[in-house]
């Protein structure tokens, strides 16, 4: 989803080259099919394309290799060929017990996904010390709907009340605002964008509140959401991942979600 919005908001002067594995990009965009977990394939691609900057957005919620191995092999190829790297990470690298979190705060993920995202960060930093690592929160898109938004809207339209956590807090951001911030970072000098950047939305809110706002924006009944609790979830989840940044926001200020 973030990659799709990066395509839509790309500055005119940027020459794009897109990679894909299972979801082909739009027609007209130079695209290369590659498995980023394959070190030889990634190295060949970076050598052939010779990019100035690689923006790594690929991941899968349920596959460690798609998060850790893909990020590490991408970083390894960038390091070998002297290419700058912008790596997308997440707020889930924190434990959720000591908010708000700024770029220099201690990490401590409590979920498998969080541990994978942290391992990816560490691998990237070891291989490309001046990589730009961005951490964001729930990324939301209404036009077109992202997967989570589509599920929520479909459930309400089908008369199946969705249950969302009322005691899990995040800093959701619109996908288009995140894409614009990333392009602003890409446009900076390599040394200026190096290090960790937090790119949260302007408001912290529970998943339940976010769901209600999305429904209202879509013209549906916000009260259709059922309040759930982290206590009922079988696996540990971070309670409050509110992000803040000690670095100035790159590009236009983000708008409230949705």
N, C-alpha and C positions, 0 to 999 in steps of 0.2 A: 504494500500500500504506500509506504513512504517513497519507494522508488518511483511508483507511478506519479506521485505528486511532484517529485523531483523532475521528472520528464516534462510535466505540464508547466512548471515554473522556471525552467532553465533559461538563463540569460541568452540573448541572441548570439552573443559572441562565443558561447561555449560549444565546442564540437563534442558531441556525445558518442560514446560507445557503450553498449549495454550488454551485460551477461545474463543468461537465463538457463534454467535446468528443466523445469516442468511447465512454467507459465510463459508462453511467448509474449514478447513486448509488442506494442502497436506497430503496424506497418510503417515503413519509412524511416525507422530508427536503426542505425547500424547495430546489429546484434550478433553475439557470439554465444553459442550453446556450450556450456562447460560445467563440470562438476567441481566446485571449488574445494572439495575435499581431496582432489587428485593433485598432488604437488607438481607433477610433470606438466599436466594440462594447464594449470594456473600459471606456471612459470613461462611456458611457451606463449600463452596469450598475452601476458604482460610484456614480454620481449617483443612480440609482433606488433601490438598496438602502440607501445611506448607512450603511455598516458603521462600527463603532468601530475594528475591527482586521481587516486582511486577512492571512491566513496562506497564503503562496504555496508550494505543494508540487509544482506541475506541472513535468514535465520529460520528456525522451526521451533515452535514451543515445546515439542515433545522429543526432539532428537538432539542428543549432545553433540554428535558429529557435525550436524548442520550449524551449530552455534560455535563450538570450540575449534574443531578441525578446520572448518571452512575459513574462519577468521585467521587462524594461525598460518595456514597455507597462503592465504592472500597477503598477509603481512610479510611472510618469508619471501614471496616473489617481489613485493615492493622493496624490501630491503636489498635484495640481490641486484635489482636494476635501478636503485636510487630514486624510486617513485614515492611521492608524498601520499599519506594515507589519512582519510577521515573515517573513523570507525563508530558505528552507532551502538550504544549500549543502553542500559535501563536503570531505573530507580530500584529494581529488585536486588541490586547488589548490597543494599542496606537491610538492617534487621527490622526496621519499623518501630523501634522502641524509643528512639531519641531524635524525633523530628524537631525542627526542619533540618534537612541535610544539605550542606554546601559541598563544594568540590573537594575540600581537604578533609572531610570528616571520615572517621574509620568505617570501613566496610564490614559486613558480616551477614551474608545472605542466609535465609532460613529455609529456602526451598531449593529443590534440585535445579529448577530453571535459573534461579538467582546464582547458584554456585557455578553453573555453566557460563552465564554471562560474565561473572567475575573472572573465571579462568580464561575466557576469550580476551577480556581487557588485559590481563596480565601477560598473555602470550603476545598480544599486539605491542604492548609497551616494551617488552624485552627485545623484540625484533626490530621495531621502529620507534626508538626512544622519543622522537619528536612528533609522533602521531597525534592527531587531533581526535580525542575520544569524547563523544557527546553522550550524555545520559538524559533520557527523557522519561515521560510517564505514559499513561494511557493515551494513545494517538487515535483521534476521532475524525471520521469523515462522514458527512451526510450526503454529499454529492460528488461521486457515487458513495453509497453506504459502505463502510468497512464491514468486515465479517461480523464483529460483535454487534454493531449497530443494526445490520441486516437481521441478525437473529432476534434482537429485541423487538424490532418493528414487526417481523413476521409472527412472533409469539403473541403479541398483543392483538394483531389483526385476526389471528386464528382463535382468539378467545382463551388462550392459555396464559394465565398471569405469570410473568417471569419473576424469579426470586433473585434479588441483588443484595449484596452485603451493605448493611447500613453502618457498620463499624469498621470498614476498611477505607482508608483515606488515601487519595492519590492527587496528582496535579495534572489533570488531563489537558491535552493541547490539540488544537486543530491541525490536521495533517498539512494543510497548506501553509500554516504559520511555521511549522517545523521545517518544511522544505525550504522556505525562504530564508530561515536562519542558517540552515546548512549551506545554501548557496552563498550567503554572506561570508561564512567562514572559508569556503573554498576560494573566494575571491581575495582573501588576505594572503600576505606573505607567509611562507611555511613556518617561520619562527614565531610569527605573531599568533597563529592559530594553534600552536603546539599545546599539548596538555589536555586536561579534563575541562569540559564545559557542561554545565547543567542548563538544559533547555526545557523548563517546565511551562505549563500553561499558567495564566495569571491568577487562578483561584485553586485552592485545595478543596476537595469535596469527596463525599463518599460515593461508592459505586451506585448506590441507590439514588442519590441526588442527581448524579450524572445521567442515569437512566431516565429519570423523570424529566430532566431538561431536554433530552433527546426526543422523548415522546411528545412533549409540548411543542418543540420546534417542527415536528412532523405532523402536527395537528391531531395527535392522538391523546387519550386520557392519561395524564401522568399518574393518577392514582391506581392505575392497573398494575403497578410494580408492587410486589410483595417484599417486605423488609426481611432480609436474612441476617445471620450472624456468623462471624468467624468461628464461634464455638461449635457450630454444626458441621464445619468442614473437616474431613478426615485427615488432611495434611496441614502442617504449619503454614501460615500465611502471615506476611508482615502487616502490622496493624495500621501504621501511619507512615507513608512514604513521601510526605510533603517535601518537595525540593525547593531550594533557593539557590541563587548564584551570587558569588562574590565578584564575578566578571561581568562587565557590561553586556547587556543583551545585544547580540549581533543582528543587525538589520531592523526591519519594522517591528514594533512591539506586538506581541500576540494578542488576539482578541479573545474575549470570554468564550467558553465552550457551552453549548454548540454554536 
